[in-house]
C-alpha cells in the first residue's frame, strides 16, 4: 500500500482546528456515535479520507436546514441544565445546616 495524503491520520486537535470546534465537542460526538470514524491503530486519530467523506456527506443543499446540528445543540443544552441541577443538589447536600 502506498501512502498518500488522504491516508494521513489527523489528531483530535488537528481536526478540531480544521472545523473550528473544541476537542471536547469531538469527544462528545464520538461518545454519541456522531462525526467521522475514529481509528485506534497505535494511536487514536481520524483518517483524512474519512474526514473528507464526512464533510461531503454533511454538505447542504441551498435553502435547507441541518437538523442534526440543531438536535446536537438541544442535547448539549439539556446536558448543561442537568449538570447544573446535579451541582446544585451536591452543594445543598454538602452545605452545613
N, C-alpha and C positions, 0 to 999 in steps of 0.2 A: 504494500500500500504506500503510495506516495503522499507525503504531507503537503497539504495546501492550506491557504489562509482560512478556509471555511472549516477545517478540522481543528483549528486552534481552540483551546478552552479559555473562556472568559471567566475571571473570578467574579465572585458576587459583587465586589466593589466596582470592578470594571463595568459590569452590566448595569449596576445602579447608576453609575455616572453616565453611561450611554443613554439611559432612559430618563435621567434627571429625577430619580426617586431614591429613597433611602434603602440601604441593605436590609433593614428590618422589614420593609414592605415586601422585598423578595422572599424573605424568610416566611412571612405570613402567607404569601401566595403559595409557596411550596407546601407549607403545612396544610393548606386548604385545597390542594390539588389544582392550583391555578398557575398561569405563567408557563414559560418554556420548560422542557425537560431538563433536569439537572442530573449530571453524571457523577459518579464517585469511582474513578479509576485512578487510584493512587492519591488523588486529591479531588475535592468537590469543585465542580465548575459547570459551565454552560457551553456546549459546542456552538461555535459561531453559526454553523449551518442551521442548527435548531432555533437559535435566536432569530435569524433572518426569516426562517419559515414561520415562526410565531408572529413576527412583525407583519408579514404578508397576510397571514390569516386574520389579523386584527384590523386590517385596512377597512375603512368605512366607505360606503357609497355616499356621494353628496346628498345632503338632506336627511341623513339617518342619524339616530342617536344610539350610542353604545350603552346598552343596558347593563352589561357586566361591570362597567366602571361605576355606574350609579349604585348597583347592588353592593359592590365592594365597599363603597363609601358608607352605605347604610349599615352594613355589617361592622365596619370599623367603628362607626359612631356608637352602635349598640354595645360593642365590646368596651369602649371607653366609659359608657354610662354604667355598665355592670362593674367595671374595675373601680370606679369612683364610689359606687354603692358599697362594695366589699371593703374598701379602705375606710369609709365612714364607720361601718359596723365594727371593724377591727379597732379603730380609735376609741369608739364607745366602750368596747369590751375591755380595753386596757386603761380606761380613764378611772382614776381613783374616785370613790364616792364618799 
